[in-house]
Amino acid sequence: MRHRTHRQMVRFSAHRHPAGRDDAAKGLGSGVPIGACLTAGKATGIFQPGNHGSTFGGNPLACTAGLTTLNIVEQDKLLAHAEASASFIRQGIATALQGVIGIREMRGQD
């Protein structure tokens, strides 16, 4: 489960830190304070157990809240829904701006 969830979180936040590192905290515990540091790519292997500290990272309540949140994100396919919504919005903006003088390109992930 850790690897599957880790892939989802890194994919979800890859746009914020292209080097392959992200700090996840705000929504990870659905309101319960928890912190996490995720790595991928070149950053993989830099942190070993015990290298990264977090004020709220490892207590039982925070870990249960984080795991429950990630389970809901996966069960309800929230990442796929967010990607589909973003695509729909992006297409709507592109259509609305088509032919507008001064608009040369629209950037972002597809």
Protein Blocks (a to p, Z undefined) as FASTA:
>chain_A
ZZmmmmmmmmmmmmmmmnopacdfklmnnopacdddddehjlgokacghkaccfklmgmk
lmmmmmmmmmmmmmnommmmmmmmmmmmmmmmmmmmgopahiabdcddZZ
